[in-house]
């Protein structure tokens, strides 16, 4: 395995995934709540792995076979993000002590994973970063696709688990209900901004 190509994949993966987005905000929230953290981080990492592999191996074929996929993902993803943002804002406005870390109402593993996967697979920006951008960049390394893919997958796994479990350090801050209200509001704004960009084609 070409280590320099692996490092390129690692750095490109990190540069694309670090930006605050719907998926990252959800992982952070779960980490702060200490709720299904491992399952959520693993689900995000495995989803990225599948998408990265798909991009490296099949980008050209997908674009040719499914020209309708972009508008479907764009409008469907925007609708879901608007709904999730409204849900977060509602939680922020109605909460008092209900969102304190130790008192937060827990969700089942199935419901949590369903939301996590929806935020991942219904967001066209995820496909842009993983399938399109990383898939395109990988073509610069003929014969080194495996090393590039391994680096990008490592970046994804490293980031999500660091974000989920690193949130532990922020828990004292979020022991205050006001901090949770601010976080929920920021999550809502993040979701709506991303949804607006999807609809405007940015």
N, C-alpha and C positions, 0 to 999 in steps of 0.2 A: 504493500500500500504506500502510495506517495504521500509522505507526511506534509509536504508543503501544500498539496491540494487539499488534504484533510483540514489543515489550518485555515485555508481559504474558505472552505465550506463552513467551518465553525464560526469564523468571524462574520461571514455574510449572514448566516443563520441568526446570530445574536443581534446584528445591526437591524434586521428586519423585525425581530420579535419583541425587542425591548420597548418599542413605542407603546404607550398606554392605549389599550383597545378594549373591546367588549369582553373578550375571552380573558385577558389579563386582569381586568377589574373583577371578574367573577372569581378567579383563582385567589386573588388577594382577599376578597371578602370571605371566602371559605376558610382561608388560612387564619384570618382574624377570629372567626367564629370557632376555629378548631373542629370543623365539621367535615367529615369525609375527605380530608385533605389528600391522602395518598391516592384514593380512587380518582379524584378530580385531576390531580397532577398527571397521573398515569394515562387517563383518558385523553387529556390534551396532548401529551407527548406522543401517544400512539396515533392519534388522529393526524398530527403533523407528520409523523413518520410515513403514514400511508400516502399523504398528499405530496410529500417531497419525492418519494419513490415514483409516484404517478407522474409528477412533473419531469423528473429526470428521464424517465423511460418512454413517456407517451404524450408529451406536450403537443407535438405537431398533429398527431392522429386525432386527439380530442378536439382541437380547434376546427379541424376539417369535418368531423363527423357530427358535432353538436353545436352548430352556430346559434341555436336558440337558447343555449344554456346561460349565457351572460345576462340577458334581460330577465329571465326567470329568477335567477339567483339574486339579481340586483333588487327587484321589487319585493320578492319574498323575504329576503334578508332585511330590507329596510322596514317592512311591516313588523317583523318580529322584534327588531331593535327598538322601534317606537313603543311597542307594547311593553317590552321589558323595562325601558326607561320610565314609562308611566308607573309601572309597578314599584320601581325603586323610589320614585318621588313620592308616591302615596305612602310608602313605609316611612319616609323621612318626615312627612308632614304630620302623620298621625301618631308617631312614636313619642314616648316619654322615657320611661326606663325600660321599655319592652325590647329595645335593641341592645341593651347592655350585654357585653360578651358572655357573661355567665347566665343571663336570663333569656337570651335570644331563642325564639321558637325554632326548633330544629326541623329539618326536612328529611324525608326518607332518602335512603341511598338511591333508589330508583328515580325519584323525582329530581334529586340533585344532579344525577348523571344525565338525565334527559335534558335538563336546562343547559348543562355544560356542553353537551353534544350539539344542541340546537345553536348555541352561541358560536360554536366552532364551525359547523357544517352549513349553517344558513347565512354566514357572513362572507360575501364575495371577496372582501379584502384578504381573507385567509387564503383563498385560491390564488389571488394575485401575488401574494408574498411567496407561497410555497410552490404551487404548480407553475405559475407563469415566470416569476422573477428567478427563483432558484433553478427551475428547469432550463430557462434560457442561459443563465450564467454557467450551468454545468456543461453546456455545449462547447465552452472555451477549453475544456480539458478532455479531449478525446482519449479514451483509454483510462481516464482517471475518474470516471463517473462514480465508481463504488467509493473511492476515498472521499470525493466531494459530498456524496450523499451521507456517508458516515459522519462527517464533520458537521453537516447541517442538522442531522438527527441528534447528535450529541448536544449541540447548542440548544435545541428545543427542550430536551429532557432536563438539561442543567438549569435552564431558565425557569421552567415551570416548577420544579421541585424546590429551587431556591426561593422563588416567590411565595409558594404555598407555605413552606416551613419557616422561611425568614420572617413571615408576618408575625411570628411569635414575639419578636422584639418590639412590635408596635402594640401589643395587647394592653399594656398599662395605659397607653393613651386612649385606647378605645374602650376602656372600662367606663368611660364617661358617655352617657347617652347622647350628649351633644356631638361628640366626635362621630358616632355612628350616623347621626342625622346628616352631618356634613358629607360623610363618605357616600351615603345613599344618594344625596343630591348630586355629588360629583359623578357617580356612576350613571345616574339618569342623564345628565348633561352629555357625558361621553357617548352613551348609546344614541342620543338624538343627533349629536354632531356627526357621528359615523353614518347614521341613517340618512341624514341630509346630504352628505357627500355622495352616498350611493345613488340617491335619486337625481342629483345634479350631474352625475357622471364624472366627478372629480377623482 
